[in-house]
Amino acid sequence: MSASLSLSYSVPAAPDLTFRMFTTPFLLKQWLCNDCKVEARAGGKFFLLWNDGNHAVGAYTAFEPGAHLEFRW
């Protein structure tokens, strides 16, 4: 059996800064993960890695630079 979960969260920060924090490898590594690969575009994938062996994979589903961003994990 598979399950689905959908969450929506508005970040209380400037849209352009929030957009950069979720799409710029250097900034992602500063606050979220130890290493990453990012294809910053609509439909692009991202890979987040931590030194303890954990990882996350996702894709950007909506991409309006500096204004709106959605992604799936």
MDAnalysis code that builds the backbone (N, CA, C; Angstrom):
import MDAnalysis as mda
import numpy as np

u = mda.Universe.empty(219, n_residues=73, atom_resindex=np.repeat(np.arange(73), 3), trajectory=True)
u.add_TopologyAttr("name", ["N", "CA", "C"] * 73)
u.add_TopologyAttr("resid", np.arange(1, 74))
u.add_TopologyAttr("resname", ["MET", "SER", "ALA", "SER", "LEU", "SER", "LEU", "SER", "TYR", "SER", "VAL", "PRO", "ALA", "ALA", "PRO", "ASP", "LEU", "THR", "PHE", "ARG", "MET", "PHE", "THR", "THR", "PRO", "PHE", "LEU", "LEU", "LYS", "GLN", "TRP", "LEU", "CYS", "ASN", "ASP", "CYS", "LYS", "VAL", "GLU", "ALA", "ARG", "ALA", "GLY", "GLY", "LYS", "PHE", "PHE", "LEU", "LEU", "TRP", "ASN", "ASP", "GLY", "ASN", "HIS", "ALA", "VAL", "GLY", "ALA", "TYR", "THR", "ALA", "PHE", "GLU", "PRO", "GLY", "ALA", "HIS", "LEU", "GLU", "PHE", "ARG", "TRP"])
u.atoms.positions = np.array([
    [0.846, -1.178, 0.000],
    [0.000, 0.000, 0.000],
    [0.890, 1.240, 0.000],
    [0.524, 2.241, -0.760],
    [1.269, 3.500, -0.761],
    [0.391, 4.597, -0.176],
    [1.050, 5.578, 0.369],
    [0.341, 6.705, 0.968],
    [0.897, 7.985, 0.385],
    [0.126, 9.037, 0.476],
    [0.545, 10.325, -0.030],
    [0.323, 11.371, 1.048],
    [1.227, 12.319, 1.105],
    [1.123, 13.419, 2.058],
    [1.453, 14.698, 1.317],
    [0.648, 15.698, 1.498],
    [0.889, 16.988, 0.859],
    [0.889, 18.072, 1.919],
    [1.937, 18.888, 1.923],
    [2.040, 19.996, 2.863],
    [2.292, 21.277, 2.086],
    [1.774, 22.354, 2.594],
    [2.045, 23.658, 2.016],
    [2.513, 24.553, 3.146],
    [3.591, 25.280, 2.912],
    [4.130, 26.146, 3.950],
    [4.613, 27.437, 3.320],
    [4.154, 28.531, 3.838],
    [4.631, 29.835, 3.393],
    [5.738, 30.280, 4.341],
    [6.889, 30.569, 3.790],
    [8.038, 30.980, 4.584],
    [7.939, 32.487, 4.835],
    [8.022, 32.906, 6.104],
    [7.924, 34.334, 6.410],
    [9.250, 35.059, 6.139],
    [9.594, 35.155, 4.875],
    [10.836, 35.815, 4.453],
    [10.614, 36.390, 3.062],
    [11.525, 37.235, 2.648],
    [11.425, 37.838, 1.315],
    [11.453, 36.743, 0.242],
    [10.536, 36.779, -0.723],
    [10.473, 35.730, -1.745],
    [11.789, 35.514, -2.490],
    [12.505, 36.577, -2.846],
    [13.742, 36.386, -3.602],
    [14.807, 35.676, -2.761],
    [14.892, 35.994, -1.468],
    [15.858, 35.319, -0.595],
    [15.476, 33.856, -0.396],
    [14.212, 33.606, -0.134],
    [13.745, 32.231, 0.051],
    [13.999, 31.407, -1.208],
    [13.714, 31.968, -2.353],
    [13.947, 31.277, -3.618],
    [15.418, 30.886, -3.749],
    [16.319, 31.821, -3.467],
    [17.760, 31.542, -3.575],
    [18.200, 30.481, -2.574],
    [17.634, 30.501, -1.367],
    [18.028, 29.529, -0.335],
    [17.685, 28.105, -0.739],
    [16.636, 27.913, -1.526],
    [16.225, 26.576, -1.949],
    [16.752, 26.173, -3.330],
    [17.461, 27.058, -4.018],
    [17.909, 26.735, -5.385],
    [19.402, 26.931, -5.614],
    [20.124, 27.490, -4.665],
    [21.551, 27.779, -4.815],
    [22.357, 26.786, -3.988],
    [23.186, 25.951, -4.622],
    [23.943, 24.940, -3.880],
    [24.735, 25.497, -2.694],
    [25.450, 26.596, -2.881],
    [26.242, 27.159, -1.790],
    [25.361, 27.491, -0.587],
    [24.204, 28.110, -0.832],
    [23.311, 28.496, 0.257],
    [22.648, 27.282, 0.901],
    [22.266, 26.291, 0.104],
    [21.711, 25.055, 0.675],
    [22.706, 24.398, 1.632],
    [23.965, 24.376, 1.237],
    [24.992, 23.754, 2.080],
    [25.281, 24.572, 3.329],
    [24.957, 25.850, 3.329],
    [25.161, 26.675, 4.509],
    [24.134, 26.396, 5.603],
    [22.926, 25.984, 5.231],
    [21.879, 25.865, 6.248],
    [21.178, 24.517, 6.310],
    [21.302, 23.671, 5.278],
    [20.467, 22.470, 5.265],
    [21.227, 21.162, 5.158],
    [22.222, 21.076, 4.304],
    [22.871, 19.794, 4.042],
    [24.379, 19.974, 3.918],
    [25.091, 18.849, 3.830],
    [26.544, 18.915, 3.696],
    [27.007, 19.000, 2.252],
    [26.217, 18.473, 1.334],
    [26.549, 18.544, -0.085],
    [25.248, 18.435, -0.873],
    [25.260, 18.909, -2.107],
    [24.043, 18.841, -2.914],
    [24.373, 18.999, -4.391],
    [23.422, 18.577, -5.190],
    [23.440, 18.829, -6.632],
    [22.062, 19.367, -6.956],
    [22.018, 20.481, -7.674],
    [20.752, 21.172, -7.920],
    [20.627, 21.491, -9.404],
    [19.502, 21.113, -10.001],
    [19.148, 21.527, -11.356],
    [18.042, 22.570, -11.199],
    [18.430, 23.815, -11.001],
    [17.494, 24.886, -10.669],
    [16.702, 25.323, -11.896],
    [15.593, 24.610, -12.130],
    [14.696, 24.903, -13.251],
    [13.408, 24.124, -13.035],
    [12.365, 24.479, -13.734],
    [11.119, 23.713, -13.652],
    [11.384, 22.287, -14.113],
    [10.996, 21.327, -13.316],
    [11.232, 19.920, -13.639],
    [12.615, 19.432, -13.236],
    [13.481, 20.341, -12.790],
    [14.835, 19.960, -12.395],
    [14.842, 19.203, -11.080],
    [15.829, 18.347, -10.929],
    [15.955, 17.542, -9.722],
    [16.972, 18.145, -8.767],
    [16.850, 17.776, -7.495],
    [17.872, 18.139, -6.512],
    [18.193, 16.925, -5.658],
    [19.450, 16.845, -5.246],
    [19.957, 15.761, -4.407],
    [20.639, 16.405, -3.209],
    [20.193, 16.070, -2.025],
    [20.776, 16.607, -0.804],
    [21.454, 15.467, -0.056],
    [22.669, 15.694, 0.415],
    [23.443, 14.664, 1.109],
    [23.932, 15.186, 2.447],
    [23.941, 14.300, 3.451],
    [24.475, 14.617, 4.767],
    [25.620, 13.669, 5.082],
    [26.543, 14.127, 5.895],
    [27.730, 13.339, 6.235],
    [27.405, 12.045, 6.972],
    [26.241, 11.941, 7.579],
    [25.878, 10.712, 8.294],
    [25.299, 9.636, 7.372],
    [25.267, 9.911, 6.061],
    [24.778, 8.929, 5.096],
    [23.342, 9.153, 4.649],
    [22.626, 10.023, 5.301],
    [21.251, 10.308, 4.883],
    [21.251, 11.143, 3.611],
    [20.163, 11.055, 2.876],
    [20.037, 11.829, 1.651],
    [18.560, 12.085, 1.357],
    [18.301, 13.048, 0.505],
    [16.949, 13.352, 0.044],
    [17.025, 13.689, -1.438],
    [16.002, 13.298, -2.148],
    [15.922, 13.544, -3.587],
    [14.567, 14.181, -3.861],
    [14.546, 15.156, -4.731],
    [13.287, 15.804, -5.066],
    [13.351, 16.464, -6.425],
    [12.261, 17.119, -6.773],
    [12.188, 17.823, -8.056],
    [11.378, 19.104, -7.873],
    [11.786, 20.131, -8.587],
    [11.059, 21.401, -8.580],
    [9.835, 21.262, -9.488],
    [8.662, 21.556, -8.956],
    [7.428, 21.410, -9.737],
    [6.867, 22.746, -10.214],
    [7.222, 23.825, -9.544],
    [6.860, 25.182, -9.982],
    [8.095, 26.045, -9.761],
    [8.411, 26.881, -10.723],
    [9.685, 27.605, -10.687],
    [9.536, 28.970, -11.340],
    [9.326, 29.990, -10.521],
    [9.269, 31.371, -10.994],
    [10.359, 32.131, -10.248],
    [11.518, 32.341, -10.881],
    [12.668, 32.930, -10.194],
    [12.333, 34.168, -9.364],
    [12.733, 34.089, -8.105],
    [12.548, 35.200, -7.193],
    [11.144, 35.388, -6.667],
    [10.192, 34.557, -7.109],
    [8.805, 34.803, -6.750],
    [8.084, 33.585, -6.159],
    [8.215, 32.433, -6.789],
    [7.411, 31.266, -6.385],
    [8.198, 29.992, -6.673],
    [8.140, 29.069, -5.717],
    [8.863, 27.806, -5.856],
    [8.056, 26.702, -5.187],
    [7.915, 25.588, -5.875],
    [7.312, 24.394, -5.301],
    [8.198, 23.216, -5.657],
    [8.241, 22.237, -4.754],
    [9.027, 21.042, -5.036],
    [8.435, 19.840, -4.330],
    [8.828, 18.659, -4.797],
    [8.434, 17.387, -4.196],
    [9.674, 16.691, -3.698],
    [9.551, 16.038, -2.554],
    [10.662, 15.256, -2.002],
    [10.521, 13.823, -2.455],
])
